Structures are given as C-alpha cells and as structure tokens.
Amino acid sequence: MRTTQQEPDDMRRAAIVQGRISLYVDTIAQQAAAPRVLDRREELREQIARLEEQLSGSTQDERLISFLSLINQDIREKARRLDLDFAASPIRLDLNRLTVVADTTDGPVQLKDMGSAENHLGYHVSTLLSLHEWFTRHQNPVPRILVLDQPSQVYFPAEPTGEEVLQTNDRTHLLNTYEAIHRTLQQLDGKMQVIVMEHADLDDPAFSQHVVERWRYGNDSGLVPSTWMEPETPES
C-alpha cells in the first residue's frame, strides 16, 4: 500500500518524464521545419586548394611575368604612337630597377640612356597610363587617379627668354601626349581620372576643351589667393 510520503516523489518523476517527452516532441518539430543544411565540405576543400595554389610562390611569379608581358605590350604601343626612340624594339618594365628598358640588338638600353627629355616624358606617360589601365580593367585596389605636372616643360628652353613659344614640332609632340592621355581615358569609359597642371595653353581642341581652370599669378584668379601672401597686421 502506497504511503502519502511517496506521492510527491511520484509526481516529481512524472513531471520530469513529461518534460522530457515535451522537449523531444519540440526538437523533432524544429528539425522537420528547418531547411536541410547542404554538405559543402568537399566544395570548400577544393576552393581552399585552388587559393593555396594561386598563393604559391611559383604561381605568383608566373602570373607576374604573364601580366608584365601584357603591360609591356601596351607601353610599347603607346610609345610607338608617340614616335619615341627605341619604340621599334621590345620594351619592358624592369621592376627590380624601377625603370623602362628597350631590348635592342646591341643590348638593353635603360630609360636614362635613351637620350632626350622628350623620350623620358613619353616613356613615363606611356608606362603610367598602361599600369593604371591594367589596374582599372582588373579592378585592383589602386587609386584611379594620375596627376601630371607640366608635361610641356621638356619642350621649353632651360633659360627662359621671355618668349616661351613652342616650336611646331614640339607643339605636335605635346599634343600627341595629350591625345594619348585622352585615348586611354576614353577606353576606360570614365573609370579613371588624369589631372594635369600645365604651363602651356594650347588653342587646339585636344587641349583647350579639357581645361577646367586657368590660374594666373599676381591676381585673384591664382591658385593661391593674393590675400594669403599679404603681411599680417600686428595686433594693437
């Protein structure tokens, strides 16, 4: 015969069993309602293997060589359009020396040995445009802006005479430089910007239609306001 003292224990055990049954039923219901989790372990292993291969030293070296070969072709093509010396020879960007090299039948010629300042300007512009074009097309995290300061400077005399007028050939070469810039920007469809601070003021549309502002020294239209250069009045 059951005693009254056993009844609380029986009720407690019954409650525990009821709770376990309720938990089991709720868990089964959640599993039935939840979407099945796809087993992507094999797919992720293959993805990791591909990334490890891409990051390996030999693969990176091969990719760099391949990319540089394509960039070098663009540099040479721009140099030929600018009619630069040595542009008929293979042109390459030497990353170790950070310079441009022409591989001629007489041996390699570095940029510093390519003669005129016009060649130096032309190869610098060709290389910078080609690099930025590559970075932009491949969405590399490089700022898509190039700033050039006075490309015409190489055509002016070292000692100004007061009549700093570009010769006909020099003017043509300078316009070719600006046309190379415009051509690259058009091909990139506005995805890159080039800012040029220039001394010359050419009346050719290839130049004049792209002028944003004309700053003149000595008046209020200068880049630096004349008021900034006035001496400060001592406080009384």
Backbone torsions as a table, in degrees:
resi	resn	phi	psi	omega
1	MET	NA	130.3	-176.5
2	ARG	-73.2	140.8	178.2
3	THR	-95.4	161.4	179.4
4	THR	-67.1	-23.5	-179.9
5	GLN	-71.6	-25.0	-178.8
6	GLN	-79.8	-20.0	-174.7
7	GLU	-62.1	-43.4	177.9
8	PRO	-61.0	-37.3	178.5
9	ASP	-65.1	-41.1	179.1
10	ASP	-64.6	-39.9	180.0
11	MET	-66.7	-38.1	178.8
12	ARG	-65.8	-43.0	178.9
13	ARG	-65.6	-37.1	178.3
14	ALA	-64.4	-39.6	179.0
15	ALA	-65.4	-38.3	179.3
16	ILE	-64.6	-45.4	179.3
17	VAL	-62.3	-42.5	178.7
18	GLN	-61.7	-40.5	178.7
19	GLY	-64.9	-40.3	179.2
20	ARG	-65.3	-42.0	177.7
21	ILE	-62.1	-42.6	179.9
22	SER	-62.8	-43.2	178.7
23	LEU	-62.7	-40.8	179.7
24	TYR	-64.0	-44.2	-179.1
25	VAL	-63.6	-43.0	179.6
26	ASP	-64.1	-41.0	-179.1
27	THR	-64.9	-43.3	178.3
28	ILE	-61.2	-39.9	-179.4
29	ALA	-65.8	-41.2	178.8
30	GLN	-65.6	-40.5	179.4
31	GLN	-65.9	-34.6	179.2
32	ALA	-71.9	-32.7	-177.6
33	ALA	-83.0	-31.1	-176.2
34	ALA	-73.4	144.0	178.2
35	PRO	-68.1	151.5	179.7
36	ARG	-70.8	138.4	178.5
37	VAL	-86.6	122.2	-179.6
38	LEU	-71.8	141.3	178.0
39	ASP	-85.2	102.1	-177.0
40	ARG	-106.8	16.0	-176.3
41	ARG	-59.7	-44.2	-178.5
42	GLU	-67.3	-40.5	178.2
43	GLU	-62.0	-42.3	-179.9
44	LEU	-68.9	-35.2	176.7
45	ARG	-62.4	-42.6	179.0
46	GLU	-65.3	-39.6	178.5
47	GLN	-64.0	-42.2	177.9
48	ILE	-63.0	-40.8	179.4
49	ALA	-63.3	-40.3	178.5
50	ARG	-64.6	-43.1	-179.5
51	LEU	-65.5	-39.9	178.0
52	GLU	-63.8	-36.8	178.4
53	GLU	-67.4	-40.6	179.6
54	GLN	-65.9	-30.1	-177.4
55	LEU	-89.7	-1.9	179.8
56	SER	-68.8	153.3	-175.9
57	GLY	-60.3	-45.8	-177.5
58	SER	-65.5	-40.2	179.6
59	THR	-65.5	-41.7	179.0
60	GLN	-62.5	-41.6	179.4
61	ASP	-63.4	-42.6	179.7
62	GLU	-65.5	-40.9	178.6
63	ARG	-64.1	-41.5	179.7
64	LEU	-63.0	-44.0	178.5
65	ILE	-61.6	-43.0	-179.4
66	SER	-64.8	-45.8	-179.2
67	PHE	-64.9	-42.6	179.5
68	LEU	-62.3	-36.1	178.7
69	SER	-60.5	-42.3	178.9
70	LEU	-69.4	-41.2	178.2
71	ILE	-63.9	-40.6	178.9
72	ASN	-60.6	-36.3	177.0
73	GLN	-62.8	-40.1	178.4
74	ASP	-66.6	-40.5	178.6
75	ILE	-60.4	-45.9	-178.8
76	ARG	-64.2	-41.0	-179.7
77	GLU	-62.9	-42.5	177.7
78	LYS	-66.8	-38.7	178.7
79	ALA	-64.1	-37.7	178.5
80	ARG	-67.7	-38.7	177.8
81	ARG	-64.9	-31.9	178.1
82	LEU	-84.7	-0.8	178.2
83	ASP	57.9	45.8	-179.1
84	LEU	-84.6	154.3	174.7
85	ASP	-63.6	147.0	177.8
86	PHE	70.2	4.3	-179.1
87	ALA	-68.9	-16.5	177.1
88	ALA	-75.8	-17.1	179.6
89	SER	-92.2	160.2	173.3
90	PRO	-59.1	134.3	-178.6
91	ILE	-115.0	137.4	178.9
92	ARG	-141.5	151.5	175.8
93	LEU	-92.8	117.4	-179.2
94	ASP	-91.0	106.0	-176.8
95	LEU	-72.0	-27.4	-179.4
96	ASN	-69.7	-40.6	-179.7
97	ARG	-98.7	-5.5	-177.8
98	LEU	53.1	54.3	178.7
99	THR	-149.6	171.3	176.8
100	VAL	-100.4	139.8	-177.3
101	VAL	-128.8	136.5	172.2
102	ALA	-103.6	125.1	179.7
103	ASP	-92.1	98.6	-178.7
104	THR	-99.4	171.4	177.9
105	THR	-67.5	-17.3	177.7
106	ASP	-96.0	3.1	180.0
107	GLY	118.7	173.8	-178.9
108	PRO	-71.1	141.7	177.4
109	VAL	-122.5	117.6	179.1
110	GLN	-79.7	162.2	-176.0
111	LEU	-57.0	-38.4	-178.2
112	LYS	-64.3	-18.0	-179.1
113	ASP	-105.5	13.3	-176.2
114	MET	-90.3	8.9	170.9
115	GLY	95.9	-117.5	-166.2
116	SER	-69.7	160.1	175.4
117	ALA	-64.5	-27.3	177.1
118	GLU	-62.5	-40.5	176.1
119	ASN	-63.9	-42.8	179.7
120	HIS	-61.2	-45.3	178.1
121	LEU	-62.3	-49.0	-176.0
122	GLY	-60.9	-43.1	-179.3
123	TYR	-72.1	-34.0	175.5
124	HIS	-63.2	-47.6	-179.3
125	VAL	-64.1	-43.7	180.0
126	SER	-61.2	-42.7	-178.1
127	THR	-69.4	-45.5	-179.0
128	LEU	-63.6	-42.5	179.1
129	LEU	-65.2	-40.7	-179.0
130	SER	-66.2	-41.1	178.8
131	LEU	-65.2	-47.6	-179.6
132	HIS	-64.6	-35.7	177.9
133	GLU	-63.1	-42.0	178.7
134	TRP	-65.0	-47.4	-179.4
135	PHE	-60.2	-41.0	-177.5
136	THR	-69.2	-45.9	-178.2
137	ARG	-64.2	-29.9	-177.7
138	HIS	-102.7	12.6	174.4
139	GLN	52.7	42.5	175.7
140	ASN	-77.2	151.5	-177.2
141	PRO	-78.1	59.6	177.3
142	VAL	-117.1	131.5	179.0
143	PRO	-53.2	129.0	-174.9
144	ARG	-89.9	58.5	179.6
145	ILE	-146.1	138.2	179.6
146	LEU	-129.1	129.2	-179.9
147	VAL	-113.4	124.7	178.7
148	LEU	-118.7	138.9	-177.6
149	ASP	-114.6	110.1	172.9
150	GLN	52.6	66.9	173.7
151	PRO	-58.5	-26.9	-178.1
152	SER	-72.8	-10.6	-174.4
153	GLN	-58.6	-31.2	-177.4
154	VAL	-69.3	-16.2	-177.4
155	TYR	-96.9	-9.8	-179.9
156	PHE	-90.5	152.6	179.4
157	PRO	-64.7	152.3	-179.6
158	ALA	-63.0	-33.3	178.3
159	GLU	-116.6	101.6	-177.3
160	PRO	-57.1	141.8	179.9
161	THR	-107.6	0.3	-176.9
162	GLY	96.1	-15.4	177.3
163	GLU	-119.6	70.0	-176.3
164	GLU	-83.2	78.7	-179.0
165	VAL	-111.5	131.0	-179.8
166	LEU	-70.7	136.3	173.0
167	GLN	-69.0	162.0	-175.4
168	THR	-58.4	-48.5	-179.5
169	ASN	-64.3	-41.9	179.5
170	ASP	-63.6	-40.0	179.0
171	ARG	-63.0	-41.4	178.3
172	THR	-63.0	-43.1	-179.9
173	HIS	-65.5	-38.7	179.0
174	LEU	-66.2	-42.3	177.5
175	LEU	-63.0	-35.8	176.5
176	ASN	-61.4	-36.9	177.8
177	THR	-63.4	-43.8	179.6
178	TYR	-69.0	-34.6	176.7
179	GLU	-66.1	-34.5	176.6
180	ALA	-64.7	-40.4	177.5
181	ILE	-63.5	-48.1	-178.4
182	HIS	-62.9	-39.4	-179.0
183	ARG	-61.7	-43.3	179.0
184	THR	-64.2	-43.5	-179.4
185	LEU	-64.5	-38.3	178.2
186	GLN	-66.0	-39.6	-179.9
187	GLN	-66.4	-30.4	-179.8
188	LEU	-88.1	-2.7	172.5
189	ASP	54.4	48.5	173.9
190	GLY	78.5	10.0	-179.0
191	LYS	-87.3	0.4	178.8
192	MET	-141.5	153.4	179.9
193	GLN	-127.8	137.8	174.9
194	VAL	-120.4	125.6	177.2
195	ILE	-111.0	124.3	-179.0
196	VAL	-119.0	127.0	172.2
197	MET	-101.8	114.1	-167.0
198	GLU	-125.4	146.1	175.8
199	HIS	-88.8	-42.2	179.6
200	ALA	-69.2	153.8	178.8
201	ASP	-135.8	86.8	-174.0
202	LEU	-83.1	144.7	-178.8
203	ASP	-90.6	5.5	178.6
204	ASP	-76.7	139.8	-179.7
205	PRO	-57.2	-30.3	178.8
206	ALA	-60.2	-21.7	178.1
207	PHE	-108.3	-53.7	-168.6
208	SER	-64.0	-34.7	-176.5
209	GLN	-73.4	-8.2	179.5
210	HIS	-106.6	3.0	178.6
211	VAL	-73.4	127.0	-179.3
212	VAL	-96.8	-39.6	-177.1
213	GLU	-151.4	142.6	174.3
214	ARG	-113.4	111.9	179.3
215	TRP	-98.1	136.1	179.8
216	ARG	-126.1	135.5	179.2
217	TYR	-74.3	139.7	173.9
218	GLY	95.5	0.9	174.8
219	ASN	-139.8	-178.7	-173.6
220	ASP	-74.2	-3.9	179.0
221	SER	-94.1	9.1	-179.1
222	GLY	-74.0	161.4	177.3
223	LEU	-61.8	-39.6	176.7
224	VAL	-103.7	116.2	-179.7
225	PRO	-56.8	140.5	-178.8
226	SER	-62.3	-26.2	-179.8
227	THR	-66.1	-23.9	179.1
228	TRP	-69.0	-24.4	-175.4
229	MET	-97.0	-1.0	178.2
230	GLU	-75.7	141.4	-179.5
231	PRO	-65.9	143.9	-179.5
232	GLU	-73.5	141.7	177.2
233	THR	-81.9	122.8	-179.0
234	PRO	-61.3	140.4	179.1
235	GLU	-73.2	138.6	-179.8
236	SER	-82.0	NA	NA
